[in-house]
Amino acid sequence: MFGYHGVVVECAKVDQLQVRLPREVSLESQDPMDGDLAAAAFARSVGVRQRGAFLALVEGGHTPATEVLQPVTKRKQWRMTEADIAAFHEKFTTPTVMATKTGLHRNTILAALVARGIEAFRPNGVDVGPVFLRDELAPALKALKADIYTLARSPPRRGQNLTCNRCL
């Protein structure tokens, strides 16, 4: 017998437990949509971290996903194929995605969007996280890139930093 203060475990019981568990069961072999990505995992990868925000976007029909029964947990789960992910990126973008594509810091991008009055996508007033319609952002991103290029090419004035109003 082995134990920690109030918890005592018989070694024979632990050995019996190991015998009863099948060793060949794995989540990868049970996945009915092998190669697809859980919608929640995709949301985290593009910077949408608020609980339920991305699911509201999916359930509202604004981006495609497929609802499946997860075989291990027996719970419903939204999954996204490569085509679903491509459809999301055609219509929407996020500050995290823009930061990856432009090389600018996420906060610089958010400050530029706020300065230009561009607000996140809110279908029927529902908060779906920092998701923006791509069509609304094109002019702001071009102006932001031009401002950054101009700032980088001009010598800094005394007391000027990279977060000046010229960057926004």
Backbone as JSON, one array per atom type, in Angstrom:
{
  "sequence": "MFGYHGVVVECAKVDQLQVRLPREVSLESQDPMDGDLAAAAFARSVGVRQRGAFLALVEGGHTPATEVLQPVTKRKQWRMTEADIAAFHEKFTTPTVMATKTGLHRNTILAALVARGIEAFRPNGVDVGPVFLRDELAPALKALKADIYTLARSPPRRGQNLTCNRCL",
  "N": [[0.85, -1.18, 0.0], [0.38, 2.25, -0.67], [0.45, 5.68, 0.06], [-0.67, 9.12, 0.47], [-0.9, 11.0, 3.14], [-4.13, 11.33, 3.7], [-4.96, 9.87, 1.5], [-5.06, 6.73, 0.18], [-3.81, 4.21, -1.86], [-4.18, 1.09, -3.34], [-1.77, -0.89, -4.83], [-2.41, -3.11, -6.43], [-5.01, -2.53, -7.27], [-4.55, -0.35, -8.96], [-3.05, -1.62, -10.96], [-5.04, -3.31, -12.0], [-6.77, -1.43, -13.08], [-5.23, -0.4, -15.19], [-5.18, -2.61, -16.85], [-7.8, -2.78, -17.73], [-8.17, -0.57, -19.38], [-8.31, 0.1, -22.8], [-5.55, 0.09, -24.98], [-5.31, 0.85, -27.62], [-6.99, 2.93, -28.28], [-7.25, 6.15, -29.52], [-7.42, 9.69, -29.87], [-6.91, 10.67, -32.43], [-7.43, 8.52, -34.17], [-10.13, 8.29, -33.86], [-11.32, 10.52, -34.9], [-13.79, 11.8, -36.87], [-13.61, 13.68, -38.85], [-11.04, 13.93, -40.02], [-8.23, 15.96, -40.38], [-9.64, 18.3, -40.51], [-10.36, 21.31, -38.67], [-11.14, 22.25, -35.36], [-13.62, 24.68, -34.75], [-13.3, 26.41, -32.59], [-10.55, 26.21, -32.11], [-9.56, 27.27, -34.49], [-10.53, 29.87, -34.22], [-9.03, 30.83, -32.03], [-6.54, 30.81, -33.27], [-6.68, 32.94, -35.03], [-6.93, 35.04, -33.36], [-9.31, 35.48, -31.95], [-10.55, 35.31, -28.94], [-12.53, 35.51, -26.99], [-14.95, 33.9, -25.05], [-17.25, 32.0, -26.76], [-17.6, 33.9, -28.75], [-16.7, 33.56, -31.46], [-18.22, 31.35, -32.1], [-20.74, 32.47, -32.12], [-20.59, 33.9, -34.47], [-20.4, 31.81, -36.31], [-22.78, 30.34, -35.76], [-24.6, 32.29, -36.42], [-24.55, 32.19, -39.12], [-22.68, 33.57, -40.62], [-20.16, 32.73, -41.31], [-18.9, 29.75, -42.77], [-19.2, 26.45, -41.35], [-19.13, 23.1, -40.05], [-21.29, 21.15, -38.13], [-20.58, 18.55, -35.98], [-20.7, 15.34, -34.29], [-18.64, 14.8, -31.68], [-16.67, 11.98, -31.36], [-15.47, 10.88, -29.03], [-16.13, 12.46, -26.74], [-18.81, 12.71, -27.14], [-20.15, 15.07, -27.65], [-21.6, 17.86, -29.37], [-19.82, 19.58, -31.91], [-18.34, 22.3, -33.62], [-16.75, 22.22, -36.73], [-14.15, 23.12, -39.05], [-13.38, 23.12, -42.45], [-10.7, 23.3, -44.89], [-11.74, 24.8, -46.97], [-13.8, 26.17, -45.67], [-12.28, 27.77, -43.95], [-10.88, 29.31, -45.82], [-13.05, 30.69, -46.92], [-13.82, 32.23, -44.72], [-11.57, 33.92, -44.52], [-11.77, 35.29, -46.92], [-13.92, 36.99, -46.53], [-13.65, 38.16, -43.97], [-11.31, 39.61, -41.59], [-8.8, 39.78, -38.99], [-7.16, 41.65, -36.35], [-4.9, 40.17, -35.54], [-4.38, 38.52, -37.77], [-3.88, 40.54, -39.64], [-1.59, 41.67, -38.52], [0.23, 39.61, -38.84], [0.37, 39.47, -41.63], [1.2, 42.07, -42.4], [3.36, 42.75, -40.8], [3.26, 44.68, -38.92], [2.66, 45.8, -35.55], [0.02, 44.42, -33.59], [-1.37, 46.21, -31.89], [-0.75, 48.66, -33.04], [-2.13, 48.45, -35.43], [-4.77, 48.24, -34.47], [-5.02, 50.78, -33.25], [-4.84, 52.42, -35.51], [-7.17, 51.67, -36.86], [-9.14, 52.5, -35.05], [-8.63, 55.26, -35.07], [-9.45, 55.88, -37.63], [-12.12, 55.41, -37.48], [-13.17, 52.87, -37.9], [-15.07, 50.13, -37.12], [-15.41, 47.0, -35.38], [-16.96, 44.06, -36.76], [-20.32, 43.62, -36.05], [-22.81, 41.66, -35.94], [-26.19, 42.2, -35.82], [-25.79, 43.54, -33.41], [-24.36, 41.78, -31.82], [-21.49, 40.78, -30.08], [-18.76, 39.55, -31.67], [-16.12, 39.35, -31.3], [-12.78, 40.58, -32.21], [-13.3, 40.96, -35.12], [-13.25, 41.95, -38.43], [-14.83, 43.32, -41.33], [-13.44, 42.6, -44.41], [-13.66, 44.2, -46.74], [-14.22, 46.76, -45.74], [-11.83, 47.44, -44.6], [-9.77, 47.75, -46.47], [-9.12, 50.44, -47.59], [-8.18, 51.7, -45.24], [-5.99, 50.13, -44.48], [-4.25, 50.52, -46.64], [-3.71, 53.26, -46.36], [-2.51, 53.22, -43.84], [-0.19, 51.7, -44.32], [1.08, 53.45, -46.09], [1.52, 55.64, -44.41], [3.27, 54.52, -42.51], [5.41, 53.87, -44.17], [6.19, 56.44, -45.02], [6.93, 57.58, -42.56], [9.05, 55.9, -41.88], [10.92, 56.56, -43.82], [11.47, 59.23, -43.43], [13.58, 61.39, -41.48], [13.59, 61.16, -37.93], [11.94, 63.58, -35.9], [12.9, 65.67, -33.18], [11.98, 64.29, -30.11], [10.0, 62.76, -31.24], [8.12, 59.77, -31.53], [7.42, 56.32, -32.48], [4.71, 56.03, -32.27], [3.33, 58.26, -33.01], [0.93, 60.74, -34.2], [1.15, 60.78, -36.93], [1.47, 58.16, -37.68], [-0.98, 57.09, -37.43]],
  "CA": [[0.0, 0.0, 0.0], [1.12, 3.5, -0.79], [-0.52, 6.76, 0.21], [-0.29, 10.46, 0.89], [-1.74, 11.43, 4.26], [-5.46, 10.75, 3.73], [-5.27, 9.14, 0.28], [-4.35, 5.46, 0.14], [-4.07, 3.5, -3.11], [-3.61, -0.24, -3.4], [-1.08, -1.09, -6.11], [-3.15, -4.12, -7.2], [-6.15, -1.85, -7.9], [-4.01, 0.44, -10.06], [-2.71, -2.57, -12.01], [-6.29, -3.75, -12.61], [-7.27, -0.31, -13.88], [-4.44, -0.34, -16.42], [-5.55, -3.73, -17.7], [-9.12, -2.53, -18.29], [-8.15, 0.5, -20.38], [-7.75, -0.33, -24.09], [-4.4, 0.89, -25.35], [-5.33, 1.27, -29.02], [-7.88, 4.07, -28.46], [-6.6, 7.46, -29.58], [-8.32, 10.71, -30.43], [-6.68, 10.83, -33.86], [-8.08, 7.47, -34.93], [-11.56, 8.42, -33.68], [-11.77, 11.79, -35.47], [-14.52, 11.55, -38.11], [-13.29, 14.69, -39.85], [-9.59, 14.01, -39.94], [-7.68, 17.04, -41.19], [-10.38, 19.52, -40.25], [-9.96, 22.01, -37.46], [-12.25, 22.7, -34.51], [-13.86, 26.11, -34.95], [-12.72, 27.14, -31.46], [-9.09, 26.26, -32.32], [-9.32, 28.24, -35.56], [-10.78, 31.2, -33.66], [-7.85, 31.21, -31.25], [-5.4, 31.04, -34.17], [-6.83, 34.25, -35.67], [-6.98, 36.07, -32.33], [-10.63, 35.64, -31.33], [-10.4, 34.51, -27.72], [-13.66, 35.63, -26.09], [-15.74, 32.68, -25.0], [-18.48, 31.97, -27.53], [-17.69, 34.97, -29.75], [-16.6, 33.02, -32.81], [-19.37, 30.46, -32.31], [-21.87, 33.33, -32.49], [-20.39, 34.2, -35.89], [-20.73, 30.58, -37.04], [-24.2, 30.03, -35.59], [-25.36, 33.31, -37.11], [-24.48, 31.92, -40.55], [-21.8, 34.53, -41.27], [-19.01, 32.0, -41.82], [-19.29, 28.34, -42.83], [-18.61, 25.42, -40.49], [-19.96, 21.91, -40.01], [-21.5, 20.65, -36.78], [-20.43, 17.09, -35.92], [-20.69, 14.75, -32.96], [-17.28, 14.38, -31.34], [-16.89, 10.57, -30.99], [-14.98, 10.53, -27.7], [-16.9, 13.15, -25.7], [-20.23, 12.64, -27.52], [-20.71, 16.41, -27.65], [-21.58, 18.5, -30.68], [-18.66, 20.44, -32.09], [-18.23, 22.93, -34.94], [-15.46, 21.94, -37.39], [-13.94, 23.92, -40.26], [-12.52, 22.55, -43.48], [-9.85, 24.32, -45.52], [-12.62, 25.68, -47.75], [-14.47, 27.04, -44.7], [-11.28, 28.74, -43.49], [-10.66, 30.24, -46.94], [-14.25, 31.54, -47.03], [-13.72, 33.21, -43.64], [-10.53, 34.9, -44.84], [-12.24, 36.12, -48.04], [-14.91, 37.96, -46.06], [-13.26, 38.79, -42.72], [-9.94, 39.57, -41.11], [-8.66, 40.16, -37.59], [-5.88, 42.32, -36.13], [-3.82, 39.17, -35.49], [-4.07, 38.15, -39.15], [-3.27, 41.7, -40.28], [-0.24, 41.82, -37.98], [1.06, 38.58, -39.48], [0.56, 39.81, -43.05], [1.87, 43.36, -42.62], [4.55, 42.91, -39.97], [3.0, 45.73, -37.94], [2.16, 45.3, -34.26], [-1.43, 44.35, -33.49], [-1.89, 47.43, -31.26], [-0.63, 49.73, -34.05], [-3.24, 48.25, -36.36], [-6.01, 48.61, -33.77], [-5.04, 52.23, -33.09], [-5.14, 52.99, -36.82], [-8.58, 51.43, -37.16], [-9.92, 53.4, -34.18], [-8.44, 56.63, -35.56], [-10.21, 56.04, -38.88], [-13.53, 55.16, -37.2], [-13.6, 51.55, -38.37], [-15.48, 49.31, -35.98], [-15.48, 45.56, -35.59], [-18.22, 43.52, -37.27], [-21.26, 43.29, -34.97], [-24.1, 41.28, -36.55], [-27.34, 42.43, -34.93], [-25.3, 44.01, -32.12], [-23.7, 40.69, -31.08], [-20.03, 40.87, -30.07], [-18.13, 38.33, -32.2], [-14.67, 39.49, -31.14], [-12.13, 41.55, -33.1], [-13.47, 40.49, -36.5], [-13.57, 43.09, -39.28], [-15.13, 43.03, -42.74], [-12.25, 42.88, -45.22], [-13.94, 45.29, -47.68], [-14.15, 48.04, -45.02], [-10.47, 47.7, -44.14], [-8.81, 47.96, -47.55], [-8.58, 51.8, -47.64], [-7.45, 52.01, -44.01], [-4.69, 49.44, -44.51], [-3.39, 51.2, -47.61], [-3.28, 54.52, -45.74], [-1.6, 52.88, -42.75], [1.09, 51.31, -44.92], [1.7, 54.66, -46.63], [2.0, 56.43, -43.26], [4.44, 53.84, -41.94], [6.5, 54.02, -45.15], [6.63, 57.84, -44.94], [7.6, 57.75, -41.28], [10.32, 55.17, -41.9], [11.84, 57.22, -44.75], [11.83, 60.58, -42.98], [14.35, 61.37, -40.23], [12.72, 61.5, -36.8], [12.08, 64.88, -35.27], [13.22, 65.57, -31.77], [10.84, 63.95, -29.28], [9.02, 61.97, -31.99], [8.22, 58.33, -31.37], [6.73, 55.59, -33.54], [3.25, 56.02, -32.09], [2.84, 59.62, -33.2], [-0.3, 60.82, -34.97], [1.41, 60.53, -38.35], [1.34, 56.72, -37.91], [-2.39, 56.72, -37.39]],
  "C": [[0.88, 1.24, 0.0], [0.11, 4.63, -0.63], [0.11, 8.06, 0.62], [-1.3, 10.91, 1.93], [-3.09, 10.72, 4.23], [-5.8, 9.92, 2.52], [-4.41, 7.87, 0.25], [-4.77, 4.72, -1.11], [-3.41, 2.13, -3.03], [-3.0, -0.45, -4.78], [-1.81, -2.09, -6.99], [-4.34, -3.49, -7.93], [-5.69, -1.01, -9.1], [-3.66, -0.47, -11.23], [-3.96, -3.07, -12.72], [-6.87, -2.66, -13.51], [-6.53, -0.23, -15.2], [-4.82, -1.45, -17.38], [-6.88, -3.45, -18.39], [-9.13, -1.47, -19.38], [-7.57, -0.02, -21.69], [-6.64, 0.62, -24.52], [-4.48, 1.44, -26.77], [-6.26, 2.47, -29.27], [-7.06, 5.35, -28.47], [-7.57, 8.44, -30.21], [-8.14, 10.83, -31.93], [-7.41, 9.77, -34.67], [-9.6, 7.58, -34.86], [-12.14, 9.66, -34.37], [-12.48, 11.54, -36.79], [-14.16, 12.55, -39.21], [-11.8, 14.97, -39.8], [-9.08, 15.09, -40.9], [-8.42, 18.34, -41.02], [-9.96, 20.09, -38.91], [-11.21, 22.4, -36.66], [-12.39, 24.2, -34.68], [-13.25, 26.93, -33.82], [-11.2, 27.25, -31.61], [-8.75, 27.25, -33.43], [-9.5, 29.66, -35.03], [-9.58, 31.69, -32.86], [-6.67, 31.54, -32.17], [-5.47, 32.39, -34.88], [-7.05, 35.36, -34.66], [-8.34, 36.33, -31.71], [-10.65, 34.72, -30.12], [-11.58, 34.61, -26.75], [-14.53, 34.38, -26.19], [-17.04, 32.84, -25.79], [-18.58, 33.02, -28.63], [-17.67, 34.41, -31.17], [-17.77, 32.08, -33.11], [-20.62, 31.26, -32.66], [-21.79, 33.7, -33.97], [-20.79, 33.0, -36.74], [-22.23, 30.3, -36.97], [-25.1, 31.06, -36.24], [-25.33, 33.15, -38.63], [-23.56, 32.86, -41.31], [-20.52, 33.9, -41.81], [-19.35, 30.51, -41.79], [-18.52, 27.47, -41.84], [-19.6, 24.26, -40.47], [-20.07, 21.43, -38.56], [-21.44, 19.12, -36.81], [-20.52, 16.63, -34.47], [-19.28, 14.24, -32.7], [-17.37, 12.97, -30.77], [-16.44, 10.21, -29.58], [-15.85, 11.15, -26.62], [-18.4, 13.09, -25.94], [-20.92, 14.0, -27.43], [-20.66, 16.97, -29.07], [-20.43, 19.49, -30.74], [-18.69, 21.02, -33.51], [-16.83, 22.67, -35.48], [-15.38, 22.77, -38.66], [-12.97, 23.21, -41.19], [-11.63, 23.67, -44.02], [-10.68, 25.29, -46.33], [-13.36, 26.65, -46.83], [-13.53, 28.14, -44.22], [-11.0, 29.77, -44.58], [-11.84, 31.19, -47.1], [-14.25, 32.59, -45.93], [-12.74, 34.3, -44.02], [-10.91, 35.77, -46.04], [-13.13, 37.25, -47.55], [-14.42, 38.78, -44.87], [-11.74, 38.8, -42.54], [-9.92, 40.01, -39.65], [-7.33, 40.9, -37.42], [-4.69, 41.36, -36.07], [-3.41, 38.75, -36.89], [-3.38, 39.31, -39.87], [-1.84, 41.91, -39.8], [0.7, 40.82, -38.63], [1.36, 38.95, -40.93], [1.38, 41.07, -43.27], [3.18, 43.51, -41.86], [4.4, 44.01, -38.94], [2.49, 45.1, -36.65], [0.64, 45.37, -34.25], [-2.01, 45.63, -32.9], [-1.78, 48.63, -32.2], [-1.8, 49.66, -35.02], [-4.56, 48.66, -35.7], [-6.12, 50.11, -33.58], [-5.38, 52.92, -34.41], [-6.61, 52.82, -37.18], [-9.48, 52.33, -36.32], [-9.83, 54.83, -34.69], [-9.24, 56.9, -36.83], [-11.7, 55.71, -38.7], [-14.05, 53.83, -37.68], [-13.87, 50.67, -37.15], [-15.53, 47.84, -36.37], [-16.88, 45.17, -36.07], [-19.09, 43.1, -36.09], [-22.61, 42.93, -35.6], [-25.22, 41.38, -35.53], [-26.91, 42.82, -33.52], [-24.59, 42.97, -31.27], [-22.19, 40.84, -31.2], [-19.44, 39.54, -30.53], [-16.61, 38.45, -32.14], [-14.11, 40.51, -32.13], [-12.11, 41.07, -34.55], [-13.94, 41.69, -37.33], [-13.9, 42.61, -40.69], [-13.94, 43.48, -43.58], [-12.47, 44.07, -46.15], [-13.83, 46.66, -47.01], [-12.72, 48.42, -44.66], [-9.48, 48.07, -45.24], [-8.27, 49.4, -47.6], [-7.74, 52.15, -46.41], [-6.07, 51.35, -44.0], [-3.73, 50.09, -45.5], [-2.85, 52.51, -47.02], [-2.28, 54.26, -44.61], [-0.22, 52.5, -43.29], [1.82, 52.53, -45.47], [2.26, 55.53, -45.5], [3.25, 55.82, -42.66], [5.64, 54.0, -42.87], [7.07, 55.44, -45.09], [7.42, 58.08, -43.66], [8.98, 57.08, -41.3], [11.35, 55.87, -42.78], [12.27, 58.6, -44.28], [12.63, 60.49, -41.68], [13.44, 61.79, -39.08], [13.01, 62.89, -36.26], [12.38, 64.66, -33.8], [11.94, 65.31, -30.95], [9.79, 63.1, -29.98], [9.22, 60.49, -31.68], [7.38, 57.63, -32.44], [5.22, 55.54, -33.37], [2.67, 57.41, -32.23], [1.58, 59.6, -34.07], [-0.07, 60.6, -36.45], [1.27, 59.05, -38.68], [-0.11, 56.31, -38.0], [-3.1, 57.34, -38.55]]
}
